């Protein structure tokens, strides 16, 4: 007795052409996407201030919070300046890596970036100038010590330093302290 096995149907020529075109389109997109991302990050305005050939982008998304477990309020939003209800708010910003697009930043144990915070009154009188080391190359935060701020209007900004290279300052972030 002979058993007949059925062969699966062969795809039609038109379907095969569509599959090949789809695979080719995905391959082109996989190559073009990193190039487009690198070009977009090159549009940011990094500043070199030393003899080092690396550039540091200006920190992004400056934000302020009432404390460790409170949510952050972003600076520069159309709804108005942030208002905090404590004299010890947390200032934070997102840092960018100094590695060139498409490269991997070498793993270094310990602190990553020197970060400089400046806090002034709204009239421009210096209140605090603090250097610290960020534990990561992605974010930085500074909780202001008790007694630094009283009720009133203030502004703050931040920048990153790495050796002889420094980023530009962020725009001033205005905020108000209104303790309850």
QUIPEMO-V586158 format. One record per residue. N is the residue number from 1. RES is the residue in three letters. PSI is psi in whole degrees, -180 to 180 (999 if undefined). NEAR is the number of other C-alpha atoms within 8 Angstrom. D_CENTER is the distance of its C-alpha to the mean C-alpha in whole Angstrom. Layout:
n=N res=RES psi=PSI near=NEAR d_center=D_CENTER
n=N res=RES psi=PSI near=NEAR d_center=D_CENTER
//
This chain:
n=1 res=UNK psi=135 near=2 d_center=72
n=2 res=UNK psi=129 near=3 d_center=70
n=3 res=UNK psi=129 near=4 d_center=66
n=4 res=UNK psi=130 near=4 d_center=64
n=5 res=UNK psi=141 near=4 d_center=61
n=6 res=UNK psi=131 near=4 d_center=59
n=7 res=UNK psi=142 near=4 d_center=56
n=8 res=UNK psi=150 near=4 d_center=53
n=9 res=UNK psi=141 near=4 d_center=53
n=10 res=UNK psi=140 near=4 d_center=51
n=11 res=UNK psi=147 near=6 d_center=48
n=12 res=UNK psi=158 near=6 d_center=50
n=13 res=UNK psi=-38 near=6 d_center=49
n=14 res=UNK psi=-39 near=6 d_center=47
n=15 res=UNK psi=-42 near=8 d_center=44
n=16 res=UNK psi=-39 near=9 d_center=44
n=17 res=UNK psi=-39 near=8 d_center=43
n=18 res=UNK psi=-42 near=8 d_center=40
n=19 res=UNK psi=-43 near=8 d_center=39
n=20 res=UNK psi=-42 near=8 d_center=39
n=21 res=UNK psi=-39 near=8 d_center=37
n=22 res=UNK psi=-44 near=8 d_center=34
n=23 res=UNK psi=-41 near=8 d_center=34
n=24 res=UNK psi=-40 near=8 d_center=33
n=25 res=UNK psi=-43 near=8 d_center=31
n=26 res=UNK psi=-40 near=8 d_center=29
n=27 res=UNK psi=-42 near=8 d_center=29
n=28 res=UNK psi=-43 near=8 d_center=28
n=29 res=UNK psi=-38 near=8 d_center=25
n=30 res=UNK psi=-31 near=8 d_center=24
n=31 res=UNK psi=-39 near=8 d_center=24
n=32 res=UNK psi=-32 near=8 d_center=23
n=33 res=UNK psi=-50 near=8 d_center=20
n=34 res=UNK psi=-34 near=9 d_center=18
n=35 res=UNK psi=-42 near=8 d_center=20
n=36 res=UNK psi=-40 near=8 d_center=18
n=37 res=UNK psi=-41 near=8 d_center=15
n=38 res=UNK psi=-40 near=10 d_center=15
n=39 res=UNK psi=-38 near=8 d_center=17
n=40 res=UNK psi=-41 near=8 d_center=14
n=41 res=UNK psi=-23 near=8 d_center=11
n=42 res=UNK psi=-19 near=7 d_center=14
n=43 res=UNK psi=-17 near=6 d_center=15
n=44 res=UNK psi=156 near=7 d_center=12
n=45 res=UNK psi=80 near=7 d_center=14
n=46 res=UNK psi=155 near=10 d_center=13
n=47 res=UNK psi=132 near=11 d_center=16
n=48 res=UNK psi=129 near=13 d_center=18
n=49 res=UNK psi=6 near=8 d_center=21
n=50 res=UNK psi=-169 near=7 d_center=23
n=51 res=UNK psi=-7 near=7 d_center=25
n=52 res=UNK psi=144 near=8 d_center=22
n=53 res=UNK psi=2 near=5 d_center=21
n=54 res=UNK psi=153 near=7 d_center=18
n=55 res=UNK psi=143 near=11 d_center=15
n=56 res=UNK psi=122 near=16 d_center=12
n=57 res=UNK psi=152 near=13 d_center=9
n=58 res=UNK psi=136 near=15 d_center=9
n=59 res=UNK psi=154 near=15 d_center=6
n=60 res=UNK psi=168 near=8 d_center=5
n=61 res=UNK psi=54 near=8 d_center=7
n=62 res=UNK psi=138 near=14 d_center=9
n=63 res=UNK psi=164 near=12 d_center=11
n=64 res=UNK psi=147 near=14 d_center=15
n=65 res=UNK psi=155 near=13 d_center=17
n=66 res=UNK psi=-20 near=13 d_center=21
n=67 res=UNK psi=-175 near=9 d_center=20
n=68 res=UNK psi=-36 near=6 d_center=19
n=69 res=UNK psi=7 near=4 d_center=21
n=70 res=UNK psi=156 near=7 d_center=20
n=71 res=UNK psi=161 near=6 d_center=17
n=72 res=UNK psi=147 near=8 d_center=15
n=73 res=UNK psi=129 near=8 d_center=15
n=74 res=UNK psi=148 near=10 d_center=13
n=75 res=UNK psi=153 near=12 d_center=14
n=76 res=UNK psi=22 near=7 d_center=15
n=77 res=UNK psi=152 near=7 d_center=17
n=78 res=UNK psi=-17 near=4 d_center=20
n=79 res=UNK psi=-7 near=4 d_center=22
n=80 res=UNK psi=174 near=6 d_center=22
n=81 res=UNK psi=148 near=11 d_center=20
n=82 res=UNK psi=149 near=11 d_center=19
n=83 res=UNK psi=127 near=8 d_center=23
n=84 res=UNK psi=153 near=14 d_center=23
n=85 res=UNK psi=23 near=9 d_center=26
n=86 res=UNK psi=156 near=9 d_center=26
n=87 res=UNK psi=1 near=14 d_center=26
n=88 res=UNK psi=57 near=13 d_center=23
n=89 res=UNK psi=163 near=12 d_center=20
n=90 res=UNK psi=126 near=13 d_center=17
n=91 res=UNK psi=136 near=12 d_center=14
n=92 res=UNK psi=156 near=11 d_center=11
n=93 res=UNK psi=158 near=13 d_center=7
n=94 res=UNK psi=128 near=11 d_center=4
n=95 res=UNK psi=156 near=13 d_center=5
n=96 res=UNK psi=152 near=10 d_center=5
n=97 res=UNK psi=152 near=8 d_center=9
n=98 res=UNK psi=-3 near=9 d_center=12
n=99 res=UNK psi=142 near=7 d_center=14
n=100 res=UNK psi=151 near=6 d_center=15
n=101 res=UNK psi=136 near=6 d_center=14
n=102 res=UNK psi=-1 near=6 d_center=17
n=103 res=UNK psi=164 near=6 d_center=17
n=104 res=UNK psi=129 near=6 d_center=17
n=105 res=UNK psi=132 near=7 d_center=15
n=106 res=UNK psi=142 near=4 d_center=19
n=107 res=UNK psi=127 near=4 d_center=19
n=108 res=UNK psi=129 near=5 d_center=19
n=109 res=UNK psi=152 near=4 d_center=21
n=110 res=UNK psi=-158 near=5 d_center=20
n=111 res=UNK psi=153 near=8 d_center=17
n=112 res=UNK psi=-52 near=10 d_center=15
n=113 res=UNK psi=144 near=12 d_center=14
n=114 res=UNK psi=130 near=11 d_center=15
n=115 res=UNK psi=137 near=13 d_center=14
n=116 res=UNK psi=123 near=12 d_center=16
n=117 res=UNK psi=139 near=12 d_center=16
n=118 res=UNK psi=133 near=12 d_center=19
n=119 res=UNK psi=129 near=12 d_center=20
n=120 res=UNK psi=163 near=13 d_center=23
n=121 res=UNK psi=167 near=11 d_center=26
n=122 res=UNK psi=-26 near=9 d_center=26
n=123 res=UNK psi=-2 near=5 d_center=28
n=124 res=UNK psi=8 near=6 d_center=26
n=125 res=UNK psi=127 near=7 d_center=28
n=126 res=UNK psi=136 near=9 d_center=26
n=127 res=UNK psi=-43 near=9 d_center=26
n=128 res=UNK psi=137 near=9 d_center=23
n=129 res=UNK psi=111 near=9 d_center=22
n=130 res=UNK psi=130 near=7 d_center=20
n=131 res=UNK psi=136 near=8 d_center=19
n=132 res=UNK psi=169 near=7 d_center=18
n=133 res=UNK psi=126 near=9 d_center=16
n=134 res=UNK psi=136 near=13 d_center=13
n=135 res=UNK psi=-17 near=9 d_center=15
n=136 res=UNK psi=169 near=9 d_center=12
n=137 res=UNK psi=11 near=10 d_center=9
n=138 res=UNK psi=-35 near=8 d_center=6
n=139 res=UNK psi=158 near=10 d_center=7
n=140 res=UNK psi=149 near=12 d_center=10
n=141 res=UNK psi=148 near=9 d_center=13
n=142 res=UNK psi=121 near=7 d_center=16
n=143 res=UNK psi=124 near=9 d_center=19
n=144 res=UNK psi=139 near=10 d_center=21
n=145 res=UNK psi=153 near=6 d_center=25
n=146 res=UNK psi=139 near=7 d_center=28
n=147 res=UNK psi=-4 near=7 d_center=30
n=148 res=UNK psi=-41 near=10 d_center=27
n=149 res=UNK psi=144 near=8 d_center=27
n=150 res=UNK psi=180 near=7 d_center=30
n=151 res=UNK psi=139 near=9 d_center=30
n=152 res=UNK psi=-172 near=7 d_center=29
n=153 res=UNK psi=137 near=10 d_center=26
n=154 res=UNK psi=174 near=12 d_center=23
n=155 res=UNK psi=154 near=12 d_center=20
n=156 res=UNK psi=160 near=11 d_center=17
n=157 res=UNK psi=168 near=13 d_center=15
n=158 res=UNK psi=153 near=12 d_center=13
n=159 res=UNK psi=168 near=14 d_center=12
n=160 res=UNK psi=143 near=15 d_center=12
n=161 res=UNK psi=144 near=13 d_center=15
n=162 res=UNK psi=102 near=8 d_center=16
n=163 res=UNK psi=-129 near=6 d_center=20
n=164 res=UNK psi=9 near=9 d_center=21
n=165 res=UNK psi=141 near=14 d_center=18
n=166 res=UNK psi=150 near=15 d_center=16
n=167 res=UNK psi=173 near=16 d_center=13
n=168 res=UNK psi=163 near=11 d_center=14
n=169 res=UNK psi=150 near=9 d_center=14
n=170 res=UNK psi=165 near=11 d_center=12
n=171 res=UNK psi=154 near=5 d_center=14
n=172 res=UNK psi=137 near=7 d_center=17
n=173 res=UNK psi=108 near=12 d_center=16
n=174 res=UNK psi=141 near=12 d_center=20
n=175 res=UNK psi=164 near=11 d_center=21
n=176 res=UNK psi=138 near=12 d_center=24
n=177 res=UNK psi=121 near=15 d_center=26
n=178 res=UNK psi=90 near=10 d_center=28
n=179 res=UNK psi=145 near=8 d_center=30
n=180 res=UNK psi=999 near=3 d_center=32
//
